[in-house]
Amino acid sequence: MTTTAIGVHTQGHVHRDDYGSKMGMWLFLFTELILFGGMFVIYAVYRFSHQLEFELGAKELDTLVGTINTMVLLTSSLTVAMSITAIQRGNKKLSMLLVGITIALALVFLVNKYFEWSHKFSVGLYPQAPELLSKPQGEILYFGLYFVMTGLHALHVIIGAIVLAVDMRFIQKNIITSTSYVKLEAGALYWHLVDIIWIFLFPLFYLVH
């Protein structure tokens, strides 16, 4: 009688606990939601007490850049979802291409964010800048939250792009296949979370009225 254990070879077969892997990923994503959820609560409190100053701060942001980045991330969610469908159908090359496009879109987002942040630094709208400290307290809080929350999000974009790059390598090495693609699903779930967070950040900072 042979007992099969996770990760143990049994008669030439390795048992995969895909369900456990997915549950672990969902639990991890839940902790990420708690992190950003706490920040959203802090934002809401300060927004309620400094409504006018937050509206003035929002006028300093480029809504067009924010809109472009929103479209970029929404498109990237589509391409990463399509990559899973492609690998399920056994189309390895198409799946790799779609993951590559997703990573490229992540880089576009980061480049746009770099130029946006660079402009804010050039005009003195960054934490502890003399120009910003001369403004009302509400605007100081607004830009403090803007840099912390969008900066943390950008870090998640970088991590997500790295995870997807590893997934693309796994596809190439046949570690991710049409019958074993839970790693790609996990990477895609993380990427969808990154996109969802931005969908909340965009109106909170760029469309404040």
DRENDO-1510 file (C-alpha; in Angstrom, 1 decimal, always signed):
<recs>
REC; n; res; u; v; w
REC; 1; MET; +0.0; +0.0; +0.0 .
REC; 2; THR; +1.4; +3.4; -1.0 .
REC; 3; THR; +0.7; +6.7; +0.6 .
REC; 4; THR; +0.8; +9.8; -1.4 .
REC; 5; ALA; +2.2; +13.0; +0.3 .
REC; 6; ILE; +2.5; +16.5; -1.0 .
REC; 7; GLY; +5.7; +17.0; -2.9 .
REC; 8; VAL; +6.7; +13.3; -2.5 .
REC; 9; HIS; +7.3; +11.1; -5.5 .
REC; 10; THR; +5.0; +8.0; -5.5 .
REC; 11; GLN; +5.3; +5.5; -8.3 .
REC; 12; GLY; +6.7; +8.2; -10.6 .
REC; 13; HIS; +4.0; +10.8; -9.7 .
REC; 14; VAL; +4.2; +14.0; -7.7 .
REC; 15; HIS; +1.0; +15.0; -5.9 .
REC; 16; ARG; +0.2; +18.7; -6.3 .
REC; 17; ASP; -1.9; +20.5; -3.7 .
REC; 18; ASP; -3.3; +23.1; -6.1 .
REC; 19; TYR; -6.2; +23.8; -3.8 .
REC; 20; GLY; -3.9; +24.5; -0.9 .
REC; 21; SER; -1.7; +26.7; -3.1 .
REC; 22; LYS; -4.7; +28.7; -4.2 .
REC; 23; MET; -6.0; +29.1; -0.7 .
REC; 24; GLY; -2.6; +30.3; +0.4 .
REC; 25; MET; -2.5; +32.9; -2.3 .
REC; 26; TRP; -6.0; +34.2; -1.4 .
REC; 27; LEU; -4.9; +34.5; +2.2 .
REC; 28; PHE; -1.9; +36.5; +1.2 .
REC; 29; LEU; -4.0; +38.8; -1.0 .
REC; 30; PHE; -6.3; +39.3; +2.0 .
REC; 31; THR; -3.4; +40.6; +4.0 .
REC; 32; GLU; -2.6; +43.0; +1.2 .
REC; 33; LEU; -6.2; +44.2; +1.2 .
REC; 34; ILE; -6.0; +44.9; +4.9 .
REC; 35; LEU; -2.8; +46.9; +4.4 .
REC; 36; PHE; -4.3; +49.2; +1.7 .
REC; 37; GLY; -7.7; +49.1; +3.4 .
REC; 38; GLY; -6.2; +50.8; +6.5 .
REC; 39; MET; -4.6; +53.4; +4.3 .
REC; 40; PHE; -8.0; +54.1; +2.6 .
REC; 41; VAL; -9.5; +54.6; +6.0 .
REC; 42; ILE; -6.8; +57.1; +7.0 .
REC; 43; TYR; -7.4; +58.9; +3.6 .
REC; 44; ALA; -11.1; +59.1; +4.3 .
REC; 45; VAL; -10.6; +60.6; +7.7 .
REC; 46; TYR; -8.3; +63.3; +6.5 .
REC; 47; ARG; -10.4; +63.9; +3.3 .
REC; 48; PHE; -13.4; +64.5; +5.5 .
REC; 49; SER; -11.6; +67.1; +7.7 .
REC; 50; HIS; -9.7; +68.8; +4.9 .
REC; 51; GLN; -12.1; +68.7; +1.9 .
REC; 52; LEU; -11.1; +72.0; +0.3 .
REC; 53; GLU; -7.3; +71.4; +0.7 .
REC; 54; PHE; -7.6; +68.0; -0.8 .
REC; 55; GLU; -9.4; +69.4; -3.8 .
REC; 56; LEU; -6.7; +72.0; -4.2 .
REC; 57; GLY; -4.0; +69.3; -4.0 .
REC; 58; ALA; -5.8; +67.2; -6.7 .
REC; 59; LYS; -5.6; +70.1; -9.1 .
REC; 60; GLU; -1.8; +69.8; -9.0 .
REC; 61; LEU; -2.0; +66.2; -10.5 .
REC; 62; ASP; -2.2; +65.4; -14.2 .
REC; 63; THR; -5.5; +63.7; -14.7 .
REC; 64; LEU; -4.5; +62.7; -18.2 .
REC; 65; VAL; -1.4; +60.8; -17.0 .
REC; 66; GLY; -3.6; +59.1; -14.3 .
REC; 67; THR; -6.2; +58.1; -16.9 .
REC; 68; ILE; -3.5; +56.7; -19.3 .
REC; 69; ASN; -2.1; +54.6; -16.4 .
REC; 70; THR; -5.5; +53.4; -15.6 .
REC; 71; MET; -6.1; +52.2; -19.1 .
REC; 72; VAL; -2.6; +50.6; -19.2 .
REC; 73; LEU; -3.3; +48.6; -16.0 .
REC; 74; LEU; -6.8; +47.6; -17.2 .
REC; 75; THR; -5.3; +46.3; -20.5 .
REC; 76; SER; -2.6; +44.4; -18.6 .
REC; 77; SER; -5.3; +42.6; -16.5 .
REC; 78; LEU; -6.9; +41.5; -19.8 .
REC; 79; THR; -3.6; +40.2; -21.3 .
REC; 80; VAL; -2.6; +38.3; -18.1 .
REC; 81; ALA; -6.0; +36.7; -18.0 .
REC; 82; MET; -5.7; +35.7; -21.7 .
REC; 83; SER; -2.3; +34.2; -21.0 .
REC; 84; ILE; -4.0; +31.7; -18.6 .
REC; 85; THR; -6.5; +30.7; -21.3 .
REC; 86; ALA; -3.7; +30.3; -23.8 .
REC; 87; ILE; -1.7; +27.9; -21.6 .
REC; 88; GLN; -4.9; +26.0; -20.8 .
REC; 89; ARG; -5.3; +25.4; -24.5 .
REC; 90; GLY; -1.7; +24.3; -24.8 .
REC; 91; ASN; -0.5; +27.4; -26.7 .
REC; 92; LYS; +2.8; +28.0; -24.9 .
REC; 93; LYS; +4.1; +30.7; -27.2 .
REC; 94; LEU; +1.0; +32.8; -27.1 .
REC; 95; SER; +0.9; +32.5; -23.3 .
REC; 96; MET; +4.5; +33.7; -23.0 .
REC; 97; LEU; +3.7; +36.6; -25.4 .
REC; 98; LEU; +0.7; +37.7; -23.4 .
REC; 99; VAL; +2.7; +37.6; -20.2 .
REC; 100; GLY; +5.4; +39.6; -21.9 .
REC; 101; ILE; +2.9; +42.2; -23.0 .
REC; 102; THR; +1.6; +42.4; -19.4 .
REC; 103; ILE; +5.2; +43.0; -18.1 .
REC; 104; ALA; +5.7; +45.7; -20.9 .
REC; 105; LEU; +2.5; +47.5; -19.8 .
REC; 106; ALA; +3.8; +47.4; -16.2 .
REC; 107; LEU; +7.0; +49.1; -17.4 .
REC; 108; VAL; +4.9; +51.7; -19.2 .
REC; 109; PHE; +3.0; +52.4; -16.0 .
REC; 110; LEU; +6.2; +52.8; -14.0 .
REC; 111; VAL; +7.8; +55.1; -16.6 .
REC; 112; ASN; +4.7; +57.3; -16.6 .
REC; 113; LYS; +4.8; +57.3; -12.8 .
REC; 114; TYR; +8.5; +58.2; -12.8 .
REC; 115; PHE; +7.9; +61.3; -15.0 .
REC; 116; GLU; +4.9; +62.3; -12.9 .
REC; 117; TRP; +6.8; +62.1; -9.6 .
REC; 118; SER; +9.8; +63.9; -11.2 .
REC; 119; HIS; +7.6; +66.8; -12.1 .
REC; 120; LYS; +6.2; +66.9; -8.5 .
REC; 121; PHE; +9.8; +67.0; -7.2 .
REC; 122; SER; +10.8; +69.8; -9.7 .
REC; 123; VAL; +8.0; +72.0; -8.4 .
REC; 124; GLY; +8.6; +71.2; -4.7 .
REC; 125; LEU; +5.5; +69.1; -4.1 .
REC; 126; TYR; +7.1; +66.3; -2.1 .
REC; 127; PRO; +7.3; +65.5; +1.6 .
REC; 128; GLN; +9.3; +68.1; +3.6 .
REC; 129; ALA; +9.8; +70.4; +0.6 .
REC; 130; PRO; +9.8; +74.1; +1.7 .
REC; 131; GLU; +7.2; +74.9; -1.0 .
REC; 132; LEU; +4.9; +72.2; +0.2 .
REC; 133; LEU; +5.4; +73.0; +3.9 .
REC; 134; SER; +4.3; +76.6; +3.1 .
REC; 135; LYS; +0.9; +75.3; +2.1 .
REC; 136; PRO; -2.1; +74.6; +4.3 .
REC; 137; GLN; -2.0; +71.5; +6.5 .
REC; 138; GLY; -4.6; +69.7; +4.4 .
REC; 139; GLU; -2.5; +69.9; +1.2 .
REC; 140; ILE; +0.6; +68.7; +3.1 .
REC; 141; LEU; -1.5; +65.7; +4.3 .
REC; 142; TYR; -2.8; +65.1; +0.7 .
REC; 143; PHE; +0.6; +64.9; -0.9 .
REC; 144; GLY; +2.0; +62.9; +2.0 .
REC; 145; LEU; -0.7; +60.3; +1.4 .
REC; 146; TYR; -0.3; +60.6; -2.4 .
REC; 147; PHE; +3.4; +59.7; -2.2 .
REC; 148; VAL; +3.0; +56.9; +0.4 .
REC; 149; MET; +0.1; +55.2; -1.2 .
REC; 150; THR; +1.1; +55.5; -4.9 .
REC; 151; GLY; +4.7; +54.7; -4.0 .
REC; 152; LEU; +3.6; +51.5; -2.2 .
REC; 153; HIS; +1.4; +50.7; -5.2 .
REC; 154; ALA; +4.4; +51.2; -7.5 .
REC; 155; LEU; +6.4; +48.8; -5.4 .
REC; 156; HIS; +3.6; +46.2; -5.8 .
REC; 157; VAL; +3.7; +46.8; -9.6 .
REC; 158; ILE; +7.5; +46.1; -9.6 .
REC; 159; ILE; +7.0; +42.9; -7.5 .
REC; 160; GLY; +4.1; +41.8; -9.8 .
REC; 161; ALA; +6.2; +42.3; -12.9 .
REC; 162; ILE; +9.0; +40.2; -11.4 .
REC; 163; VAL; +6.6; +37.4; -10.5 .
REC; 164; LEU; +5.2; +37.4; -14.0 .
REC; 165; ALA; +8.7; +37.3; -15.4 .
REC; 166; VAL; +9.4; +34.2; -13.3 .
REC; 167; ASP; +6.1; +32.7; -14.6 .
REC; 168; MET; +7.1; +33.4; -18.2 .
REC; 169; ARG; +10.4; +31.5; -17.5 .
REC; 170; PHE; +8.4; +28.6; -16.0 .
REC; 171; ILE; +6.3; +28.5; -19.1 .
REC; 172; GLN; +9.4; +28.3; -21.2 .
REC; 173; LYS; +10.8; +25.5; -19.1 .
REC; 174; ASN; +7.5; +23.6; -19.1 .
REC; 175; ILE; +7.1; +24.0; -15.4 .
REC; 176; ILE; +3.9; +25.7; -16.2 .
REC; 177; THR; +1.9; +23.7; -18.7 .
REC; 178; SER; -1.7; +23.1; -19.8 .
REC; 179; THR; -2.2; +20.7; -17.0 .
REC; 180; SER; -0.2; +22.6; -14.3 .
REC; 181; TYR; -0.7; +26.3; -14.3 .
REC; 182; VAL; -1.5; +27.2; -10.7 .
REC; 183; LYS; +1.7; +29.3; -10.5 .
REC; 184; LEU; +0.5; +31.4; -13.4 .
REC; 185; GLU; -2.9; +31.8; -11.8 .
REC; 186; ALA; -1.3; +32.9; -8.6 .
REC; 187; GLY; +0.8; +35.5; -10.5 .
REC; 188; ALA; -2.3; +36.7; -12.3 .
REC; 189; LEU; -4.3; +37.0; -9.1 .
REC; 190; TYR; -1.6; +39.2; -7.6 .
REC; 191; TRP; -1.6; +41.3; -10.7 .
REC; 192; HIS; -5.4; +41.7; -10.6 .
REC; 193; LEU; -5.0; +42.9; -7.0 .
REC; 194; VAL; -2.5; +45.5; -8.2 .
REC; 195; ASP; -5.0; +46.7; -10.8 .
REC; 196; ILE; -7.9; +46.8; -8.4 .
REC; 197; ILE; -5.9; +48.9; -5.9 .
REC; 198; TRP; -5.1; +51.4; -8.6 .
REC; 199; ILE; -8.8; +51.6; -9.6 .
REC; 200; PHE; -9.4; +53.0; -6.1 .
REC; 201; LEU; -6.3; +55.2; -6.0 .
REC; 202; PHE; -7.1; +56.9; -9.3 .
REC; 203; PRO; -10.4; +58.6; -8.3 .
REC; 204; LEU; -9.2; +59.2; -4.7 .
REC; 205; PHE; -6.3; +61.3; -5.8 .
REC; 206; TYR; -7.0; +62.5; -9.3 .
REC; 207; LEU; -10.7; +63.0; -9.3 .
REC; 208; VAL; -11.3; +64.7; -6.0 .
REC; 209; HIS; -14.2; +67.1; -6.1 .
</recs>
